[in-house]
Amino acid sequence: MSGKFAQLDLWAKTTRALEAEARKLLRQVGVGALAQREWGFLSQGERQRVLIARALIAHPKLLILDEPCSGLDPIAREHFLGLVERLARQPRGPALVLVTHHVEEITPAFTHALLLREGGVVASGKRKIVLTSALLTKTFGAAVKLIQKGRRCVLELPSSARMAPTL
């Protein structure tokens, strides 16, 4: 509920309607059962979901997700990206901006991309035009190959960029 008032702790007086909206949003992001759990006892994935609900209670027009999958295991990451995909497809939901270094985190709902290198724009525009092997090679400063896997993309690194196993 503190997100409604842009407060870290909740100092404002709440109403039953606000409490009901907060519970609804927690259920919507998949953590309704955790409403009474303290922040310190939430996993990283649960925290990310709570933060999304916290932001949504203010009814923003824009939601910026800055490296939201950091610290998530592969399964939690996929579940979280499913939530992001659902949010992006809501008819009256906020516009979403996803900041990531991991191409595979860009779900199909994202229509445009901006590639940056050293603070400068490498390319921007429709995702299908911007996300190419050539432009990502320029962005990362190393030869990479973009591969379509289902509805998402992944990067294939050259063998020279992979670490040799150590014993």
N, CA and C atoms as an extended XYZ file, in Angstrom:
501
Properties=species:S:1:pos:R:3:atomname:S:1:resname:S:1:resid:I:1 pbc="F F F"
N         0.820       -1.200        0.000 N   MET     1
C         0.000        0.000        0.000 CA  MET     1
C         0.858        1.257        0.000 C   MET     1
N         2.100        1.138        0.473 N   SER     2
C         2.967        2.311        0.539 CA  SER     2
C         3.265        2.884       -0.839 C   SER     2
N         3.181        2.062       -1.870 N   GLY     3
C         3.405        2.541       -3.231 CA  GLY     3
C         2.389        3.577       -3.661 C   GLY     3
N         1.198        3.528       -3.125 N   LYS     4
C         0.148        4.498       -3.453 CA  LYS     4
C         0.578        5.909       -3.060 C   LYS     4
N         1.387        5.994       -2.011 N   PHE     5
C         1.795        7.289       -1.469 CA  PHE     5
C         3.273        7.586       -1.697 C   PHE     5
N         3.959        6.727       -2.468 N   ALA     6
C         5.393        6.879       -2.744 CA  ALA     6
C         6.197        6.982       -1.451 C   ALA     6
N         5.887        6.111       -0.509 N   GLN     7
C         6.580        6.059        0.774 CA  GLN     7
C         7.268        4.708        0.922 C   GLN     7
N         8.424        4.702        1.592 N   LEU     8
C         9.078        3.430        1.864 CA  LEU     8
C         8.356        2.686        2.971 C   LEU     8
N         7.998        3.361        4.014 N   ASP     9
C         7.149        2.785        5.055 CA  ASP     9
C         5.774        3.402        4.893 C   ASP     9
N         4.789        2.739        5.444 N   LEU    10
C         3.429        3.229        5.290 CA  LEU    10
C         3.065        4.119        6.467 C   LEU    10
N         2.993        5.412        6.198 N   TRP    11
C         2.638        6.378        7.234 CA  TRP    11
C         1.223        6.913        7.022 C   TRP    11
N         0.734        6.808        5.828 N   ALA    12
C        -0.590        7.344        5.517 CA  ALA    12
C        -1.675        6.420        6.062 C   ALA    12
N        -2.821        7.000        6.317 N   LYS    13
C        -3.976        6.228        6.779 CA  LYS    13
C        -4.528        5.431        5.594 C   LYS    13
N        -4.823        4.165        5.834 N   THR    14
C        -5.346        3.317        4.760 CA  THR    14
C        -6.851        3.139        4.912 C   THR    14
N        -7.433        2.650        3.847 N   THR    15
C        -8.864        2.357        3.856 CA  THR    15
C        -9.043        0.885        3.506 C   THR    15
N       -10.225        0.375        3.735 N   ARG    16
C       -10.505       -1.009        3.357 CA  ARG    16
C       -10.401       -1.179        1.845 C   ARG    16
N       -10.819       -0.169        1.104 N   ALA    17
C       -10.740       -0.233       -0.356 CA  ALA    17
C        -9.285       -0.336       -0.810 C   ALA    17
N        -8.398        0.442       -0.181 N   LEU    18
C        -6.977        0.389       -0.536 CA  LEU    18
C        -6.385       -0.970       -0.171 C   LEU    18
N        -6.743       -1.488        0.984 N   GLU    19
C        -6.265       -2.807        1.403 CA  GLU    19
C        -6.749       -3.881        0.431 C   GLU    19
N        -7.992       -3.789       -0.002 N   ALA    20
C        -8.534       -4.758       -0.955 CA  ALA    20
C        -7.805       -4.662       -2.295 C   ALA    20
N        -7.514       -3.442       -2.753 N   GLU    21
C        -6.779       -3.267       -4.012 CA  GLU    21
C        -5.375       -3.846       -3.898 C   GLU    21
N        -4.725       -3.627       -2.763 N   ALA    22
C        -3.378       -4.160       -2.546 CA  ALA    22
C        -3.399       -5.688       -2.575 C   ALA    22
N        -4.374       -6.293       -1.914 N   ARG    23
C        -4.479       -7.765       -1.923 CA  ARG    23
C        -4.730       -8.280       -3.345 C   ARG    23
N        -5.592       -7.580       -4.080 N   LYS    24
C        -5.891       -7.971       -5.461 CA  LYS    24
C        -4.623       -7.924       -6.319 C   LYS    24
N        -3.828       -6.869       -6.173 N   LEU    25
C        -2.597       -6.739       -6.954 CA  LEU    25
C        -1.582       -7.809       -6.569 C   LEU    25
N        -1.485       -8.113       -5.284 N   LEU    26
C        -0.571       -9.180       -4.860 CA  LEU    26
C        -0.993      -10.514       -5.470 C   LEU    26
N        -2.301      -10.778       -5.511 N   ARG    27
C        -2.780      -12.006       -6.164 CA  ARG    27
C        -2.467      -11.963       -7.657 C   ARG    27
N        -2.666      -10.807       -8.262 N   GLN    28
C        -2.434      -10.649       -9.709 CA  GLN    28
C        -0.991      -10.969      -10.084 C   GLN    28
N        -0.053      -10.616       -9.237 N   VAL    29
C         1.363      -10.874       -9.536 CA  VAL    29
C         1.847      -12.207       -8.959 C   VAL    29
N         0.922      -12.968       -8.367 N   GLY    30
C         1.247      -14.313       -7.931 CA  GLY    30
C         1.809      -14.472       -6.535 C   GLY    30
N         1.628      -13.463       -5.681 N   VAL    31
C         2.130      -13.580       -4.310 CA  VAL    31
C         1.059      -13.219       -3.277 C   VAL    31
N        -0.186      -13.469       -3.610 N   GLY    32
C        -1.284      -13.149       -2.699 CA  GLY    32
C        -1.150      -13.814       -1.343 C   GLY    32
N        -0.627      -15.031       -1.314 N   ALA    33
C        -0.485      -15.765       -0.059 CA  ALA    33
C         0.591      -15.172        0.851 C   ALA    33
N         1.376      -14.246        0.328 N   LEU    34
C         2.489      -13.685        1.103 CA  LEU    34
C         2.170      -12.315        1.705 C   LEU    34
N         0.925      -11.908        1.663 N   ALA    35
C         0.547      -10.549        2.085 CA  ALA    35
C         1.006      -10.218        3.501 C   ALA    35
N         1.046      -11.190        4.373 N   GLN    36
C         1.427      -10.916        5.768 CA  GLN    36
C         2.908      -11.203        6.058 C   GLN    36
N         3.631      -11.700        5.065 N   ARG    37
C         5.046      -12.026        5.288 CA  ARG    37
C         5.894      -10.764        5.246 C   ARG    37
N         6.842      -10.669        6.156 N   GLU    38
C         7.729       -9.504        6.199 CA  GLU    38
C         8.716       -9.549        5.038 C   GLU    38
N         9.123       -8.368        4.581 N   TRP    39
C        10.036       -8.202        3.452 CA  TRP    39
C        11.294       -9.047        3.595 C   TRP    39
N        11.865       -9.061        4.774 N   GLY    40
C        13.113       -9.777        5.014 CA  GLY    40
C        13.023      -11.279        4.817 C   GLY    40
N        11.809      -11.812        4.766 N   PHE    41
C        11.604      -13.246        4.612 CA  PHE    41
C        11.099      -13.627        3.225 C   PHE    41
N        11.202      -12.698        2.281 N   LEU    42
C        10.803      -12.970        0.904 CA  LEU    42
C        12.025      -13.331        0.067 C   LEU    42
N        11.848      -14.238       -0.878 N   SER    43
C        12.930      -14.554       -1.816 CA  SER    43
C        13.078      -13.382       -2.790 C   SER    43
N        14.151      -13.404       -3.571 N   GLN    44
C        14.366      -12.332       -4.548 CA  GLN    44
C        13.221      -12.275       -5.563 C   GLN    44
N        12.758      -13.424       -6.025 N   GLY    45
C        11.653      -13.463       -6.973 CA  GLY    45
C        10.361      -12.932       -6.363 C   GLY    45
N        10.108      -13.292       -5.122 N   GLU    46
C         8.921      -12.778       -4.428 CA  GLU    46
C         9.021      -11.271       -4.247 C   GLU    46
N        10.210      -10.794       -3.923 N   ARG    47
C        10.403       -9.341       -3.765 CA  ARG    47
C        10.125       -8.605       -5.070 C   ARG    47
N        10.599       -9.151       -6.175 N   GLN    48
C        10.363       -8.502       -7.470 CA  GLN    48
C         8.862       -8.401       -7.745 C   GLN    48
N         8.135       -9.449       -7.448 N   ARG    49
C         6.691       -9.437       -7.668 CA  ARG    49
C         5.989       -8.431       -6.754 C   ARG    49
N         6.411       -8.382       -5.499 N   VAL    50
C         5.829       -7.408       -4.568 CA  VAL    50
C         6.117       -5.990       -5.048 C   VAL    50
N         7.325       -5.753       -5.544 N   LEU    51
C         7.667       -4.416       -6.049 CA  LEU    51
C         6.817       -4.043       -7.263 C   LEU    51
N         6.501       -5.015       -8.107 N   ILE    52
C         5.618       -4.745       -9.250 CA  ILE    52
C         4.235       -4.358       -8.734 C   ILE    52
N         3.698       -5.125       -7.788 N   ALA    53
C         2.380       -4.801       -7.219 CA  ALA    53
C         2.412       -3.431       -6.555 C   ALA    53
N         3.507       -3.149       -5.855 N   ARG    54
C         3.660       -1.852       -5.182 CA  ARG    54
C         3.618       -0.714       -6.191 C   ARG    54
N         4.254       -0.906       -7.319 N   ALA    55
C         4.249        0.127       -8.356 CA  ALA    55
C         2.860        0.250       -8.990 C   ALA    55
N         2.217       -0.878       -9.230 N   LEU    56
C         0.925       -0.859       -9.920 CA  LEU    56
C        -0.185       -0.195       -9.108 C   LEU    56
N        -0.064       -0.187       -7.793 N   ILE    57
C        -1.118        0.396       -6.975 CA  ILE    57
C        -1.229        1.909       -7.195 C   ILE    57
N        -0.176        2.511       -7.706 N   ALA    58
C        -0.201        3.959       -8.006 CA  ALA    58
C        -0.750        4.237       -9.401 C   ALA    58
N        -1.125        3.183      -10.143 N   HIS    59
C        -1.670        3.304      -11.504 CA  HIS    59
C        -0.756        4.116      -12.423 C   HIS    59
N         0.508        3.694      -12.544 N   PRO    60
C         1.451        4.441      -13.393 CA  PRO    60
C         1.130        4.265      -14.871 C   PRO    60
N         1.534        5.242      -15.656 N   LYS    61
C         1.413        5.128      -17.110 CA  LYS    61
C         2.631        4.429      -17.695 C   LYS    61
N         3.738        4.441      -16.943 N   LEU    62
C         4.998        3.857      -17.388 CA  LEU    62
C         5.629        3.105      -16.223 C   LEU    62
N         6.123        1.915      -16.504 N   LEU    63
C         6.824        1.119      -15.508 CA  LEU    63
C         8.185        0.759      -16.088 C   LEU    63
N         9.256        1.205      -15.420 N   ILE    64
C        10.614        0.920      -15.879 CA  ILE    64
C        11.162       -0.230      -15.047 C   ILE    64
N        11.511       -1.311      -15.722 N   LEU    65
C        12.045       -2.501      -15.072 CA  LEU    65
C        13.537       -2.559      -15.363 C   LEU    65
N        14.351       -2.193      -14.391 N   ASP    66
C        15.796       -2.124      -14.565 CA  ASP    66
C        16.439       -3.401      -14.047 C   ASP    66
N        16.856       -4.263      -14.967 N   GLU    67
C        17.479       -5.550      -14.642 CA  GLU    67
C        16.632       -6.319      -13.613 C   GLU    67
N        15.340       -6.510      -13.889 N   PRO    68
C        14.469       -7.135      -12.890 CA  PRO    68
C        14.751       -8.606      -12.622 C   PRO    68
N        15.515       -9.256      -13.465 N   CYS    69
C        15.790      -10.686      -13.284 CA  CYS    69
C        17.101      -10.948      -12.556 C   CYS    69
N        17.803       -9.891      -12.173 N   SER    70
C        19.058      -10.074      -11.436 CA  SER    70
C        18.788      -10.840      -10.146 C   SER    70
N        19.579      -11.838       -9.911 N   GLY    71
C        19.451      -12.608       -8.677 CA  GLY    71
C        18.401      -13.698       -8.720 C   GLY    71
N        17.739      -13.870       -9.857 N   LEU    72
C        16.717      -14.913       -9.953 CA  LEU    72
C        17.304      -16.181      -10.567 C   LEU    72
N        16.898      -17.328      -10.052 N   ASP    73
C        17.325      -18.580      -10.672 CA  ASP    73
C        16.566      -18.742      -11.989 C   ASP    73
N        16.983      -19.658      -12.863 N   PRO    74
C        16.356      -19.768      -14.187 CA  PRO    74
C        14.847      -19.998      -14.151 C   PRO    74
N        14.353      -20.772      -13.206 N   ILE    75
C        12.914      -21.036      -13.125 CA  ILE    75
C        12.173      -19.792      -12.660 C   ILE    75
N        12.669      -19.149      -11.614 N   ALA    76
C        12.040      -17.920      -11.116 CA  ALA    76
C        12.073      -16.840      -12.196 C   ALA    76
N        13.165      -16.792      -12.963 N   ARG    77
C        13.267      -15.808      -14.043 CA  ARG    77
C        12.175      -16.032      -15.079 C   ARG    77
N        11.956      -17.271      -15.494 N   GLU    78
C        10.923      -17.554      -16.493 CA  GLU    78
C         9.533      -17.231      -15.965 C   GLU    78
N         9.287      -17.533      -14.694 N   HIS    79
C         7.989      -17.190      -14.104 CA  HIS    79
C         7.810      -15.669      -14.067 C   HIS    79
N         8.877      -14.969      -13.694 N   PHE    80
C         8.795      -13.507      -13.634 CA  PHE    80
C         8.581      -12.919      -15.035 C   PHE    80
N         9.278      -13.451      -16.022 N   LEU    81
C         9.109      -12.951      -17.390 CA  LEU    81
C         7.704      -13.239      -17.915 C   LEU    81
N         7.099      -14.332      -17.461 N   GLY    82
C         5.698      -14.597      -17.797 CA  GLY    82
C         4.792      -13.518      -17.238 C   GLY    82
N         5.079      -13.080      -16.007 N   LEU    83
C         4.322      -11.981      -15.401 CA  LEU    83
C         4.510      -10.701      -16.211 C   LEU    83
N         5.747      -10.405      -16.586 N   VAL    84
C         6.029       -9.199      -17.381 CA  VAL    84
C         5.269       -9.258      -18.709 C   VAL    84
N         5.260      -10.410      -19.329 N   GLU    85
C         4.546      -10.578      -20.598 CA  GLU    85
C         3.047      -10.311      -20.415 C   GLU    85
N         2.471      -10.844      -19.333 N   ARG    86
C         1.039      -10.601      -19.064 CA  ARG    86
C         0.776       -9.122      -18.800 C   ARG    86
N         1.649       -8.480      -18.034 N   LEU    87
C         1.482       -7.042      -17.756 CA  LEU    87
C         1.531       -6.227      -19.044 C   LEU    87
N         2.462       -6.588      -19.913 N   ALA    88
C         2.633       -5.845      -21.166 CA  ALA    88
C         1.411       -5.972      -22.064 C   ALA    88
N         0.674       -7.031      -21.919 N   ARG    89
C        -0.477       -7.275      -22.795 CA  ARG    89
C        -1.805       -6.805      -22.195 C   ARG    89
N        -1.770       -6.241      -20.993 N   GLN    90
C        -3.006       -5.721      -20.397 CA  GLN    90
C        -3.474       -4.505      -21.176 C   GLN    90
N        -4.742       -4.472      -21.542 N   PRO    91
C        -5.246       -3.367      -22.371 CA  PRO    91
C        -5.036       -1.977      -21.758 C   PRO    91
N        -5.219       -1.835      -20.471 N   ARG    92
C        -5.070       -0.519      -19.836 CA  ARG    92
C        -3.880       -0.484      -18.872 C   ARG    92
N        -2.955       -1.408      -19.084 N   GLY    93
C        -1.787       -1.458      -18.221 CA  GLY    93
C        -0.767       -0.394      -18.602 C   GLY    93
N         0.239       -0.233      -17.771 N   PRO    94
C         1.268        0.768      -18.065 CA  PRO    94
C         2.161        0.328      -19.232 C   PRO    94
N         2.745        1.293      -19.896 N   ALA    95
C         3.794        0.990      -20.878 CA  ALA    95
C         4.987        0.458      -20.087 C   ALA    95
N         5.709       -0.481      -20.660 N   LEU    96
C         6.843       -1.090      -19.968 CA  LEU    96
C         8.139       -0.804      -20.706 C   LEU    96
N         9.163       -0.496      -19.935 N   VAL    97
C        10.531       -0.370      -20.438 CA  VAL    97
C        11.346       -1.404      -19.674 C   VAL    97
N        12.014       -2.280      -20.402 N   LEU    98
C        12.842       -3.319      -19.804 CA  LEU    98
C        14.301       -3.000      -20.092 C   LEU    98
N        15.083       -2.869      -19.040 N   VAL    99
C        16.526       -2.664      -19.171 CA  VAL    99
C        17.189       -3.992      -18.846 C   VAL    99
N        17.971       -4.515      -19.793 N   THR   100
C        18.612       -5.803      -19.574 CA  THR   100
C        19.861       -5.931      -20.444 C   THR   100
N        20.769       -6.782      -19.999 N   HIS   101
C        21.934       -7.165      -20.802 CA  HIS   101
C        21.705       -8.532      -21.444 C   HIS   101
N        20.571       -9.143      -21.155 N   HIS   102
C        20.295      -10.510      -21.579 CA  HIS   102
C        19.164      -10.533      -22.599 C   HIS   102
N        19.513      -10.736      -23.842 N   VAL   103
C        18.554      -10.715      -24.947 CA  VAL   103
C        17.422      -11.710      -24.713 C   VAL   103
N        17.732      -12.842      -24.103 N   GLU   104
C        16.710      -13.875      -23.886 CA  GLU   104
C        15.606      -13.424      -22.929 C   GLU   104
N        15.806      -12.323      -22.212 N   GLU   105
C        14.783      -11.798      -21.305 CA  GLU   105
C        13.770      -10.903      -22.024 C   GLU   105
N        14.016      -10.604      -23.281 N   ILE   106
C        13.102       -9.737      -24.030 CA  ILE   106
C        11.953      -10.593      -24.551 C   ILE   106
N        10.786      -10.430      -23.940 N   THR   107
C         9.630      -11.237      -24.314 CA  THR   107
C         8.966      -10.657      -25.564 C   THR   107
N         8.125      -11.430      -26.231 N   PRO   108
C         7.484      -10.966      -27.469 CA  PRO   108
C         6.640       -9.701      -27.324 C   PRO   108
N         6.181       -9.385      -26.136 N   ALA   109
C         5.352       -8.192      -25.950 CA  ALA   109
C         6.123       -6.893      -26.184 C   ALA   109
N         7.453       -6.948      -26.086 N   PHE   110
C         8.249       -5.745      -26.315 CA  PHE   110
C         8.420       -5.546      -27.815 C   PHE   110
N         7.958       -4.427      -28.298 N   THR   111
C         7.917       -4.176      -29.741 CA  THR   111
C         9.112       -3.393      -30.260 C   THR   111
N         9.803       -2.670      -29.385 N   HIS   112
C        10.913       -1.823      -29.793 CA  HIS   112
C        12.132       -2.095      -28.916 C   HIS   112
N        13.293       -1.734      -29.437 N   ALA   113
C        14.537       -1.931      -28.696 CA  ALA   113
C        15.452       -0.730      -28.897 C   ALA   113
N        16.269       -0.493      -27.892 N   LEU   114
C        17.300        0.538      -27.927 CA  LEU   114
C        18.588       -0.141      -27.490 C   LEU   114
N        19.585       -0.138      -28.357 N   LEU   115
C        20.876       -0.749      -28.046 CA  LEU   115
C        21.871        0.358      -27.722 C   LEU   115
N        22.537        0.212      -26.575 N   LEU   116
C        23.496        1.217      -26.119 CA  LEU   116
C        24.875        0.593      -25.948 C   LEU   116
N        25.896        1.398      -26.231 N   ARG   117
C        27.287        0.997      -25.978 CA  ARG   117
C        28.041        2.237      -25.523 C   ARG   117
N        28.638        2.146      -24.352 N   GLU   118
C        29.425        3.239      -23.791 CA  GLU   118
C        28.651        4.552      -23.782 C   GLU   118
N        27.377        4.484      -23.433 N   GLY   119
C        26.548        5.676      -23.311 CA  GLY   119
C        25.994        6.220      -24.612 C   GLY   119
N        26.317        5.590      -25.721 N   GLY   120
C        25.823        6.055      -27.014 CA  GLY   120
C        24.852        5.070      -27.633 C   GLY   120
N        23.996        5.577      -28.491 N   VAL   121
C        23.007        4.736      -29.157 CA  VAL   121
C        23.642        4.011      -30.337 C   VAL   121
N        23.542        2.696      -30.330 N   VAL   122
C        23.988        1.881      -31.456 CA  VAL   122
C        22.859        1.766      -32.465 C   VAL   122
N        21.650        1.510      -31.951 N   ALA   123
C        20.477        1.368      -32.821 CA  ALA   123
C        19.221        1.504      -31.980 C   ALA   123
N        18.158        1.950      -32.621 N   SER   124
C        16.861        2.004      -31.953 CA  SER   124
C        15.776        1.832      -33.004 C   SER   124
N        14.674        1.266      -32.578 N   GLY   125
C        13.554        1.081      -33.486 CA  GLY   125
C        12.814       -0.195      -33.197 C   GLY   125
N        12.097       -0.669      -34.203 N   LYS   126
C        11.326       -1.896      -34.033 CA  LYS   126
C        12.254       -3.050      -33.703 C   LYS   126
N        11.818       -3.857      -32.760 N   ARG   127
C        12.636       -4.965      -32.268 CA  ARG   127
C        13.142       -5.864      -33.388 C   ARG   127
N        12.301       -6.188      -34.340 N   LYS   128
C        12.687       -7.106      -35.414 CA  LYS   128
C        13.804       -6.532      -36.282 C   LYS   128
N        13.904       -5.217      -36.328 N   ILE   129
C        14.938       -4.570      -37.133 CA  ILE   129
C        16.216       -4.352      -36.321 C   ILE   129
N        16.053       -4.047      -35.039 N   VAL   130
C        17.193       -3.691      -34.191 CA  VAL   130
C        17.918       -4.907      -33.632 C   VAL   130
N        17.176       -5.941      -33.263 N   LEU   131
C        17.819       -7.123      -32.681 CA  LEU   131
C        18.323       -8.036      -33.791 C   LEU   131
N        19.549       -7.756      -34.201 N   THR   132
C        20.211       -8.568      -35.227 CA  THR   132
C        21.597       -8.950      -34.725 C   THR   132
N        22.142       -9.990      -35.308 N   SER   133
C        23.498      -10.409      -34.940 CA  SER   133
C        24.494       -9.274      -35.145 C   SER   133
N        24.394       -8.579      -36.278 N   ALA   134
C        25.352       -7.504      -36.587 CA  ALA   134
C        25.277       -6.364      -35.569 C   ALA   134
N        24.071       -5.924      -35.244 N   LEU   135
C        23.939       -4.804      -34.308 CA  LEU   135
C        24.292       -5.221      -32.880 C   LEU   135
N        23.977       -6.452      -32.500 N   LEU   136
C        24.358       -6.915      -31.162 CA  LEU   136
C        25.866       -7.137      -31.070 C   LEU   136
N        26.504       -7.560      -32.161 N   THR   137
C        27.963       -7.673      -32.189 CA  THR   137
C        28.583       -6.304      -31.954 C   THR   137
N        28.047       -5.295      -32.609 N   LYS   138
C        28.538       -3.921      -32.424 CA  LYS   138
C        28.291       -3.448      -30.983 C   LYS   138
N        27.135       -3.786      -30.440 N   THR   139
C        26.782       -3.370      -29.081 CA  THR   139
C        27.694       -4.001      -28.043 C   THR   139
N        27.911       -5.310      -28.150 N   PHE   140
C        28.703       -6.014      -27.146 CA  PHE   140
C        30.204       -5.967      -27.422 C   PHE   140
N        30.590       -5.538      -28.605 N   GLY   141
C        32.007       -5.460      -28.922 CA  GLY   141
C        32.645       -6.828      -29.087 C   GLY   141
N        31.846       -7.816      -29.421 N   ALA   142
C        32.330       -9.186      -29.650 CA  ALA   142
C        31.366       -9.865      -30.611 C   ALA   142
N        31.903      -10.755      -31.406 N   ALA   143
C        31.056      -11.462      -32.377 CA  ALA   143
C        30.041      -12.326      -31.641 C   ALA   143
N        28.765      -12.086      -31.911 N   VAL   144
C        27.690      -12.900      -31.353 CA  VAL   144
C        26.723      -13.240      -32.477 C   VAL   144
N        26.000      -14.321      -32.276 N   LYS   145
C        25.004      -14.728      -33.258 CA  LYS   145
C        23.661      -14.803      -32.558 C   LYS   145
N        22.672      -14.127      -33.105 N   LEU   146
C        21.328      -14.138      -32.550 CA  LEU   146
C        20.562      -15.326      -33.124 C   LEU   146
N        19.994      -16.120      -32.251 N   ILE   147
C        19.255      -17.308      -32.667 CA  ILE   147
C        17.828      -17.205      -32.141 C   ILE   147
N        16.870      -17.457      -33.003 N   GLN   148
C        15.466      -17.480      -32.603 CA  GLN   148
C        15.159      -18.818      -31.940 C   GLN   148
N        14.660      -18.766      -30.718 N   LYS   149
C        14.250      -19.982      -29.990 CA  LYS   149
C        12.806      -19.791      -29.584 C   LYS   149
N        11.915      -20.416      -30.321 N   GLY   150
C        10.495      -20.217      -30.050 CA  GLY   150
C        10.123      -18.776      -30.339 C   GLY   150
N         9.508      -18.137      -29.381 N   ARG   151
C         9.083      -16.744      -29.548 CA  ARG   151
C        10.119      -15.753      -28.998 C   ARG   151
N        11.261      -16.268      -28.512 N   ARG   152
C        12.294      -15.405      -27.957 CA  ARG   152
C        13.611      -15.670      -28.661 C   ARG   152
N        14.584      -14.830      -28.368 N   CYS   153
C        15.913      -14.942      -28.976 CA  CYS   153
C        16.947      -15.249      -27.904 C   CYS   153
N        18.033      -15.862      -28.316 N   VAL   154
C        19.186      -16.087      -27.442 CA  VAL   154
C        20.439      -15.739      -28.231 C   VAL   154
N        21.502      -15.456      -27.510 N   LEU   155
C        22.780      -15.181      -28.155 CA  LEU   155
C        23.661      -16.413      -28.104 C   LEU   155
N        24.300      -16.682      -29.220 N   GLU   156
C        25.316      -17.727      -29.263 CA  GLU   156
C        26.658      -17.010      -29.278 C   GLU   156
N        27.504      -17.374      -28.340 N   LEU   157
C        28.821      -16.750      -28.246 CA  LEU   157
C        29.842      -17.566      -29.017 C   LEU   157
N        30.834      -16.906      -29.589 N   PRO   158
C        31.902      -17.655      -30.257 CA  PRO   158
C        32.696      -18.431      -29.233 C   PRO   158
N        33.323      -19.510      -29.655 N   SER   159
C        34.077      -20.346      -28.711 CA  SER   159
C        35.160      -19.543      -28.000 C   SER   159
N        35.713      -18.526      -28.620 N   SER   160
C        36.755      -17.723      -27.982 CA  SER   160
C        36.217      -16.923      -26.800 C   SER   160
N        34.903      -16.694      -26.758 N   ALA   161
C        34.332      -15.911      -25.648 CA  ALA   161
C        33.922      -16.801      -24.482 C   ALA   161
N        33.872      -18.101      -24.704 N   ARG   162
C        33.477      -19.028      -23.639 CA  ARG   162
C        34.673      -19.346      -22.764 C   ARG   162
N        34.403      -19.515      -21.491 N   MET   163
C        35.481      -19.858      -20.565 CA  MET   163
C        35.785      -21.335      -20.638 C   MET   163
N        37.043      -21.671      -20.608 N   ALA   164
C        37.447      -23.070      -20.566 CA  ALA   164
C        37.223      -23.585      -19.149 C   ALA   164
N        36.766      -24.815      -18.997 N   PRO   165
C        36.557      -25.342      -17.631 CA  PRO   165
C        37.899      -25.451      -16.897 C   PRO   165
N        37.834      -25.170      -15.616 N   THR   166
C        39.041      -25.288      -14.789 CA  THR   166
C        38.870      -26.455      -13.834 C   THR   166
N        39.952      -27.100      -13.542 N   LEU   167
C        39.928      -28.247      -12.615 CA  LEU   167
C        40.664      -27.930      -11.363 C   LEU   167
